[in-house]
């Protein structure tokens, strides 16, 4: 039972009207491997971080949009630590 924990550390987001439109949805599960605090941070802030770079999605760069958003989560978490 490697990695087994007494409590679930995952969090999630489910938004069927992502960016205020009915033709976009956002569903995500954030695992707690970085700790419960990181999973909760992602639950509370990932949407706004993703929306900051929405021009990439508008330009058809979905893969880069997601990659950049994950890197930006790291940047924002590090700001909170300091």
N, C-alpha and C positions, 0 to 999 in steps of 0.2 A: 504494500500500500504506500508506495513512494509518493511523497507530496500530499498525502491525505491530511486533511485538516478537520477539526471539530466543527468549524463554522464555514459556511459558504462565503467566499471573498469576492465573487463575481458581482458585476452590476450590469445594467443594460439600459438601452434607450430604444423607444419605439415611437416614431412620429410619422403618422400617415399623411401629414400636410407639411412636409419639410419645405422650408423656405417659403411658407405661406401659400403653397400651391397644391392642388389635389393630384397633379400628375407626377409628383416626386414624393418618395417616402424614404425614411432613414430608420434602419434597424441595426442595432449593434449590441454585441455582448463583449464586455471588457473583463478579461480574466484577472484574477487577483494575484497573479504571480509577482507583480511588482508591489504587492501589498494592497490591503483594502482601501487605503487612502488614494492610491493611484486609480483604482477602478472607479471609485466614487467621483474623483476629479473628472475622469473621462465622461462619466454619466452626466455630470453637471455642466461641462464646458465643451465637449467635443462638437456639438452642433454649431456653436458660435465660432469656434476655431475653423471648422469646415466652411462656414459661410463667408469668412473673411477672404477666402481665395476662390469664391464662386466664379470669377471670370474665367478660370481654367476650365471649369465644367461647361460654361457658355461657349468656349472655343473648341470644345470636343476633346479636351485633354483629361479625361476622367481618371486614367491611371496616375498621371502626374499630380492631379488634384488630391487624390487620396494619399499618395506618398508624401506630398508636402504637408498635408494636414497631420499625419502621424508624427512627422518631424517637428511640427509646430506644437504639438501636445508636449513633447519633450522640452521645448524651449519654455513654454508657459509653466510647466511643473518646476523647472529649475528656477524661474523667477519667484515662485511661491516659497521655495526652500530658502532663498537668500534673504 
